[in-house]
Amino acid sequence: EARATLARGEQVLLFINRRGFAPALVCPACGWTADCRRCDARYTLHLDPRHLHCHHCGSEAGIPRACPKCGGTDLVPVGLGTERVEQSLGTLLPGASLLRLDSDTARRKATLPRLLEQVHAGKPLVLVGTQMLAKGHHFPHVTLVGILDADSGLLSADFRAGERLAQVLVQVAGRAGRAEKPGQVLVQTRQPDHPLLVRLLKEGYDAWARDALAERRMAELPPW
């Protein structure tokens, strides 16, 4: 779909709500994971520039050359972040113009205006980003939106995770087909029959929210 969209001279937006290269660094030999030294969260692996970063408390660390537990040197990044998606697209879509927009790139001076200028120029490209892309932007040339790894919002123990996922799906889907061209939204999931997705896609956010509020009232969760 992305290749066909680019061939028509249109734009693609791929959304994943995790910046960095991978949300975990793991030793497959002993199971060690790179955990934040300041809080209980895991470090996220970043390659641009190379470091470990905790997105919960802001702690940073260098990338170890070997596992501090067993000495193994085959440390493996697990999961997807915007950097990894961008890197993979370079292989899957050779020659395509790729732009990444997350808080890491936007923090650099003048990067955000320059990226948005390229998007509004209307040339075919693939835009990869986080929730920064979900609202507040008008992309008239985007006709295909892909929401990657939606399951992270379906499997979380946080009772608000489903609410956040539903909001993001609605907001990101609204980026496609905002001008005269029709839009298409693809959601990547291993659970296409999940009640949240079925209710949301068939009946909309209001219908899903009524169900969610009823469940929270029974469980005496906020706002009840």
PyMOL commands that set and color helices and strands:
alter all, ss='L'
color gray80, all
select helices_A, chain A and resi 2-7+82-92+103-106+111-120+131-133+150-153+161-173+195-203+205-219
alter helices_A, ss='H'
color red, helices_A
select strands_A, chain A and resi 11-15+24-26+44-47+50-53+60-61+76-78+98-101+126-129+142-147+184-187
alter strands_A, ss='S'
color yellow, strands_A
deselect
rebuild
show_as cartoon
